[in-house]
């Protein structure tokens, strides 16, 4: 299995039904920071599964998803992300796909 990386996933989905489906799907891959912003720790395979699942939900002409690779789970780039306020609870459980 490849090394796990941290991804920041943000989405803008125009249709309420697709928005709800996207949020439910993302809950299986990461932790919600905001309603449309998720912190995910994934292997390459899990990232591909997530991308494929999201592609099936969204309308490519109206919706947009950004997947930012922040680097290895234990890497320096992740430490460069600054949070103000409530701390994100880290888990080592991996994704739970619904």
C-alpha positions in Angstrom: 0.0 0.0 0.0 1.3 3.4 -0.8 2.0 6.1 1.7 -1.0 8.1 2.9 -1.2 11.8 1.9 -3.3 14.7 3.2 -5.8 16.3 0.8 -7.9 19.3 1.2 -11.1 18.9 -0.8 -13.5 21.8 -1.4 -16.5 21.7 -3.6 -19.1 24.1 -5.1 -22.1 22.1 -6.3 -25.0 24.0 -7.9 -27.9 21.6 -7.4 -29.2 20.9 -3.8 -29.6 17.1 -4.4 -26.1 16.7 -5.9 -24.7 18.9 -3.0 -26.2 16.6 -0.4 -25.0 13.5 -2.3 -21.5 15.0 -2.5 -21.4 15.9 1.2 -22.6 12.4 2.2 -20.0 10.8 -0.1 -17.2 13.0 1.3 -18.1 12.0 4.9 -16.9 8.6 4.0 -13.4 9.9 3.0 -12.5 12.6 5.4 -13.4 15.1 8.2 -15.6 18.1 7.5 -13.9 21.4 8.3 -16.7 23.4 6.9 -19.8 22.1 5.0 -18.0 22.0 1.6 -14.5 21.6 2.9 -12.9 18.3 3.9 -9.6 17.2 5.4 -8.8 13.7 4.0 -5.9 11.3 4.7 -5.9 8.9 1.8 -3.7 6.4 -0.1 -3.4 6.8 -3.9 -6.0 4.1 -4.4 -8.5 5.7 -1.9 -8.0 9.1 -3.7 -8.8 7.4 -7.0 -11.9 5.8 -5.5 -13.0 9.2 -4.1 -12.4 11.0 -7.4 -14.4 8.3 -9.3 -17.3 8.4 -6.9 -17.5 12.2 -7.0 -17.3 12.2 -10.8 -20.4 10.1 -10.9 -22.3 12.6 -8.7 -21.4 16.0 -10.1 -22.4 17.8 -13.3 -19.1 18.7 -14.9 -20.7 21.8 -16.6 -22.1 23.3 -13.4 -20.1 22.0 -10.4 -16.5 22.2 -9.3 -14.4 20.2 -6.9 -10.8 21.2 -5.8 -8.5 18.4 -4.5 -5.3 19.9 -3.0 -2.5 17.5 -2.3 -0.8 18.7 1.0 1.8 16.0 1.0 2.6 13.0 3.1 0.6 12.5 6.3 3.7 13.0 8.4 5.4 15.5 6.1 6.5 19.1 6.5 3.9 20.6 4.1 1.0 19.5 6.3 2.7 21.3 9.3 2.5 24.5 7.2 -1.4 24.5 7.4 -2.6 26.9 10.2 -5.9 26.4 11.9 -7.4 29.1 14.2 -10.1 28.1 16.7 -11.2 24.5 17.4 -8.5 22.0 16.8 -9.1 19.2 14.2 -9.3 15.8 15.9 -6.9 13.5 14.0 -7.8 9.9 13.5 -5.7 7.0 12.2 -8.7 4.9 11.2 -8.5 5.8 7.5 -11.5 6.5 5.4 -14.9 4.9 6.0 -16.6 4.7 2.6 -20.4 4.7 2.7 
